[in-house]
């Protein structure tokens, strides 16, 4: 809809504002989700934000976590993440953090799909966690 009306692609920051407004509009009968929005702005800078179920937005320069394993993920992300990671190093860091967080939370799920966004392409890989 945005592309048809504006005749351009939507920026991640504009999409974040739109999702935040949509969630806030339904704050009394909220959507029970915690979205994380990531992308590259037109100038190539990374954009990362997350929000709660009523749309309170928070942006970050390093990492963003959401869901049932938030407490487990925060600690492991703080210890593994460092600035200027390459695509392969970033995938390895995210994979280790997700699998470690899922092992500590019985509600977290059985795996994940990791998307690494670069200027040239988007790489998607599937992780399988424990399935007991």
Short mmCIF file of the C-alpha atoms (twelve columns), coordinates in Angstrom:
data_MODEL
# 
_entry.id   MODEL 
# 
loop_
_atom_site.group_PDB 
_atom_site.id 
_atom_site.type_symbol 
_atom_site.label_atom_id 
_atom_site.label_alt_id 
_atom_site.label_comp_id 
_atom_site.label_asym_id 
_atom_site.label_seq_id 
_atom_site.Cartn_x 
_atom_site.Cartn_y 
_atom_site.Cartn_z 
_atom_site.pdbx_PDB_model_num 
ATOM 1   C CA . UNK A 1   0.000  0.000   0.000  1 
ATOM 2   C CA . UNK A 2   2.802  2.410   0.910  1 
ATOM 3   C CA . UNK A 3   4.698  1.707   -2.298 1 
ATOM 4   C CA . UNK A 4   1.592  2.244   -4.426 1 
ATOM 5   C CA . UNK A 5   0.661  5.500   -2.686 1 
ATOM 6   C CA . UNK A 6   4.160  6.981   -2.259 1 
ATOM 7   C CA . UNK A 7   5.790  5.422   -5.348 1 
ATOM 8   C CA . UNK A 8   8.864  4.372   -3.347 1 
ATOM 9   C CA . UNK A 9   9.915  1.603   -0.970 1 
ATOM 10  C CA . UNK A 10  9.179  2.082   2.705  1 
ATOM 11  C CA . UNK A 11  12.151 2.798   4.968  1 
ATOM 12  C CA . UNK A 12  12.590 0.564   8.034  1 
ATOM 13  C CA . UNK A 13  12.176 3.583   10.335 1 
ATOM 14  C CA . UNK A 14  8.862  4.524   8.682  1 
ATOM 15  C CA . UNK A 15  7.696  0.911   8.913  1 
ATOM 16  C CA . UNK A 16  8.598  0.893   12.610 1 
ATOM 17  C CA . UNK A 17  6.513  4.018   13.181 1 
ATOM 18  C CA . UNK A 18  3.592  2.466   11.277 1 
ATOM 19  C CA . UNK A 19  3.697  -0.744  13.344 1 
ATOM 20  C CA . UNK A 20  3.976  1.280   16.546 1 
ATOM 21  C CA . UNK A 21  0.926  3.382   15.614 1 
ATOM 22  C CA . UNK A 22  -1.053 0.246   14.703 1 
ATOM 23  C CA . UNK A 23  -0.266 -1.383  18.042 1 
ATOM 24  C CA . UNK A 24  -1.085 1.788   19.977 1 
ATOM 25  C CA . UNK A 25  -4.409 2.087   18.143 1 
ATOM 26  C CA . UNK A 26  -5.345 -1.331  19.572 1 
ATOM 27  C CA . UNK A 27  -3.898 -0.736  23.057 1 
ATOM 28  C CA . UNK A 28  -7.147 -1.596  24.898 1 
ATOM 29  C CA . UNK A 29  -7.551 -4.874  23.032 1 
ATOM 30  C CA . UNK A 30  -3.894 -5.370  22.183 1 
ATOM 31  C CA . UNK A 31  -2.232 -7.658  19.733 1 
ATOM 32  C CA . UNK A 32  -0.095 -9.855  21.965 1 
ATOM 33  C CA . UNK A 33  3.200  -9.579  20.122 1 
ATOM 34  C CA . UNK A 34  6.555  -7.906  20.564 1 
ATOM 35  C CA . UNK A 35  7.787  -7.041  17.071 1 
ATOM 36  C CA . UNK A 36  11.445 -6.510  16.235 1 
ATOM 37  C CA . UNK A 37  12.072 -4.519  13.054 1 
ATOM 38  C CA . UNK A 38  15.458 -4.527  11.334 1 
ATOM 39  C CA . UNK A 39  16.622 -3.189  8.011  1 
ATOM 40  C CA . UNK A 40  18.969 -0.886  6.156  1 
ATOM 41  C CA . UNK A 41  18.046 2.749   5.643  1 
ATOM 42  C CA . UNK A 42  18.520 4.213   2.128  1 
ATOM 43  C CA . UNK A 43  21.921 5.627   3.154  1 
ATOM 44  C CA . UNK A 44  23.098 2.137   4.222  1 
ATOM 45  C CA . UNK A 45  22.938 2.616   7.986  1 
ATOM 46  C CA . UNK A 46  21.353 -0.216  9.954  1 
ATOM 47  C CA . UNK A 47  18.028 0.381   11.704 1 
ATOM 48  C CA . UNK A 48  16.874 -1.750  14.617 1 
ATOM 49  C CA . UNK A 49  13.870 -1.253  16.865 1 
ATOM 50  C CA . UNK A 50  11.548 -3.260  19.045 1 
ATOM 51  C CA . UNK A 51  8.323  -2.514  20.846 1 
ATOM 52  C CA . UNK A 52  5.945  -3.893  23.410 1 
ATOM 53  C CA . UNK A 53  2.369  -5.005  22.762 1 
ATOM 54  C CA . UNK A 54  0.987  -1.444  22.933 1 
ATOM 55  C CA . UNK A 55  3.560  0.051   20.575 1 
ATOM 56  C CA . UNK A 56  6.082  1.716   22.889 1 
ATOM 57  C CA . UNK A 57  9.091  1.851   20.587 1 
ATOM 58  C CA . UNK A 58  12.734 1.431   21.530 1 
ATOM 59  C CA . UNK A 59  15.660 1.713   19.115 1 
ATOM 60  C CA . UNK A 60  19.089 0.174   19.563 1 
ATOM 61  C CA . UNK A 61  22.487 0.335   17.894 1 
ATOM 62  C CA . UNK A 62  23.662 -3.132  18.933 1 
ATOM 63  C CA . UNK A 63  20.934 -5.758  19.419 1 
ATOM 64  C CA . UNK A 64  17.257 -6.167  20.273 1 
ATOM 65  C CA . UNK A 65  15.534 -9.134  21.929 1 
ATOM 66  C CA . UNK A 66  11.857 -9.978  22.413 1 
ATOM 67  C CA . UNK A 67  9.667  -12.884 23.393 1 
ATOM 68  C CA . UNK A 68  9.512  -15.337 26.265 1 
ATOM 69  C CA . UNK A 69  13.282 -15.851 26.473 1 
ATOM 70  C CA . UNK A 70  14.141 -12.145 26.779 1 
ATOM 71  C CA . UNK A 71  15.936 -12.482 30.114 1 
ATOM 72  C CA . UNK A 72  18.032 -15.400 28.884 1 
ATOM 73  C CA . UNK A 73  18.828 -13.711 25.582 1 
ATOM 74  C CA . UNK A 74  19.935 -10.386 27.067 1 
ATOM 75  C CA . UNK A 75  22.803 -11.894 29.044 1 
ATOM 76  C CA . UNK A 76  24.165 -14.031 26.229 1 
ATOM 77  C CA . UNK A 77  23.830 -11.212 23.673 1 
ATOM 78  C CA . UNK A 78  25.709 -8.813  25.919 1 
ATOM 79  C CA . UNK A 79  28.552 -11.288 26.275 1 
ATOM 80  C CA . UNK A 80  28.814 -12.379 22.602 1 
ATOM 81  C CA . UNK A 81  28.034 -9.227  20.593 1 
ATOM 82  C CA . UNK A 82  30.755 -6.787  19.602 1 
ATOM 83  C CA . UNK A 83  30.832 -3.915  17.082 1 
ATOM 84  C CA . UNK A 84  31.691 -4.389  13.389 1 
ATOM 85  C CA . UNK A 85  30.940 -8.112  13.039 1 
ATOM 86  C CA . UNK A 86  31.087 -9.516  9.514  1 
ATOM 87  C CA . UNK A 87  28.103 -11.434 8.066  1 
ATOM 88  C CA . UNK A 88  29.459 -14.877 9.009  1 
ATOM 89  C CA . UNK A 89  30.547 -13.763 12.481 1 
ATOM 90  C CA . UNK A 90  27.170 -12.112 13.012 1 
ATOM 91  C CA . UNK A 91  25.343 -15.291 11.985 1 
ATOM 92  C CA . UNK A 92  27.458 -17.354 14.371 1 
ATOM 93  C CA . UNK A 93  26.875 -14.895 17.235 1 
ATOM 94  C CA . UNK A 94  23.111 -14.755 16.656 1 
ATOM 95  C CA . UNK A 95  22.914 -18.548 16.340 1 
ATOM 96  C CA . UNK A 96  24.765 -19.158 19.588 1 
ATOM 97  C CA . UNK A 97  22.658 -16.563 21.410 1 
ATOM 98  C CA . UNK A 98  19.344 -17.957 20.117 1 
ATOM 99  C CA . UNK A 99  20.159 -21.579 20.833 1 
ATOM 100 C CA . UNK A 100 21.491 -20.736 24.281 1 
ATOM 101 C CA . UNK A 101 18.414 -18.653 25.105 1 
ATOM 102 C CA . UNK A 102 16.055 -21.360 23.873 1 
ATOM 103 C CA . UNK A 103 17.778 -24.005 25.971 1 
ATOM 104 C CA . UNK A 104 17.060 -21.944 29.096 1 
ATOM 105 C CA . UNK A 105 13.350 -21.334 28.387 1 
ATOM 106 C CA . UNK A 106 10.848 -24.146 27.919 1 
ATOM 107 C CA . UNK A 107 8.388  -21.847 26.088 1 
ATOM 108 C CA . UNK A 108 10.911 -20.484 23.571 1 
ATOM 109 C CA . UNK A 109 10.400 -22.933 20.721 1 
ATOM 110 C CA . UNK A 110 12.280 -25.477 18.677 1 
ATOM 111 C CA . UNK A 111 14.466 -23.347 16.473 1 
ATOM 112 C CA . UNK A 112 14.690 -20.102 14.556 1 
ATOM 113 C CA . UNK A 113 15.285 -18.559 11.173 1 
ATOM 114 C CA . UNK A 114 18.241 -16.150 11.139 1 
ATOM 115 C CA . UNK A 115 18.244 -13.387 8.542  1 
ATOM 116 C CA . UNK A 116 21.529 -11.559 7.930  1 
ATOM 117 C CA . UNK A 117 20.914 -8.340  5.982  1 
ATOM 118 C CA . UNK A 118 23.770 -6.846  3.959  1 
ATOM 119 C CA . UNK A 119 23.760 -4.114  1.296  1 
ATOM 120 C CA . UNK A 120 23.905 -6.759  -1.435 1 
ATOM 121 C CA . UNK A 121 21.605 -9.523  -0.211 1 
ATOM 122 C CA . UNK A 122 19.592 -11.110 2.565  1 
ATOM 123 C CA . UNK A 123 20.850 -14.482 3.807  1 
ATOM 124 C CA . UNK A 124 18.334 -16.747 5.563  1 
ATOM 125 C CA . UNK A 125 19.361 -19.856 7.481  1 
ATOM 126 C CA . UNK A 126 17.280 -22.193 9.632  1 
ATOM 127 C CA . UNK A 127 18.426 -23.288 13.087 1 
ATOM 128 C CA . UNK A 128 17.053 -26.378 14.753 1 
ATOM 129 C CA . UNK A 129 17.037 -26.461 18.537 1 
ATOM 130 C CA . UNK A 130 16.231 -29.242 20.917 1 
ATOM 131 C CA . UNK A 131 12.862 -30.863 20.328 1 
ATOM 132 C CA . UNK A 132 11.956 -32.499 23.625 1 
# 
